[in-house]
Amino acid sequence: MRKLLAATSLIGMALASNALAQSRCRVMDPTGTPLNVRTAPNGPIVGALPNGLLVSVVDRAVDANGKPWVYVSGYDDKATLGWVFREFIACF
């Protein structure tokens, strides 16, 4: 029974990871300014993304202050973009 539960958990995690990588999201910064893109969660700024841009979430993390971040790529071209503050990304 334990092996079955472990296998089910691993399959569930793999499916969740796959779904995460395929999520369709849009930049939705409430300030109306472009969303900063960083090299790491809360790291140096390397660019900015305009509101409304479609992106895919590739990875997620929490910084030392407990703030959520996501690593995003372009939705259409899959080009890696960088880390952005999770609160400013709306996924659907």
N, C-alpha and C positions, 0 to 999 in steps of 0.2 A: 504493500500500500504506500509506503514512504517513497519508493522508487517512482510510482505512478504520480504522486503529488509533486515530486521534484521535477519529473519530466514535463508535467503540465505547467509548472511554474516557468521552466526554461522556455517552453513554447510561447507562453503568454508574454514573457519579457521580449522574446525575439519579434513577436507580432507588434508589440507596443513600440519597439525600437524602429521597426520598418514603417509603422504608421507615423511616427514622429518625423522621420526623414521625408515623408511624402506630404506632410501637412501643407496646406495652402494658406498663406497668411498675407496680411496687408499691413504696411507701415501706417500707424495711426497715432502720431505724436500730437497730443492735445494742445501743445503750445503753438502748433502751426508752423514750427520751424523744422528744417531737415533733422532727421534722427542721426545722432553720432554713431559711427562704426568704430570699433576698437579692436586692438590686437588680442586682448584678453578681457575677461569680465572686469569692468572698471579700470581697464588699462589705458594706454595712450590712444588718443583719437587719430584715426588714419583716413577718415572720410566721413561722408554723410549720405543718407538715403532720403529721397523726397517722400512726403506723405502720399499714400495711395499706391506705392510700389508693391507689386506682388513678390513675395519671397517664400522660400521653403525653410523650415527649421531643421537643422542638421544635428544639433547637439544642444544641451542645456546645462547650466551650472548655477551655483549660488555663490556669491562673493563672501568675503569675510564678515560683511555687515548683514548677511542673510537676504540680500537683494537678488532677485532672479534675473538671469541673463540667458540669451539664446544665441547660438551660432547660426547664421543664416547664409543661404545661397540664393542666387537669382532663381525665380520660379520657372521661367522659360528656358534660360540658357544653362542653369545649374552652376554658374560661376560662383565660387566662394567669395563671400563679401566680408564677413567678420562677426564680431560679437556686438549685440545691441541689447539695450535694456528691455526685458520681456514685457513689461507693462505697456510698452508702446507698439506692440505687435498684436493684431487681432487675427486669430486663426479660425477657419471655417471649413 
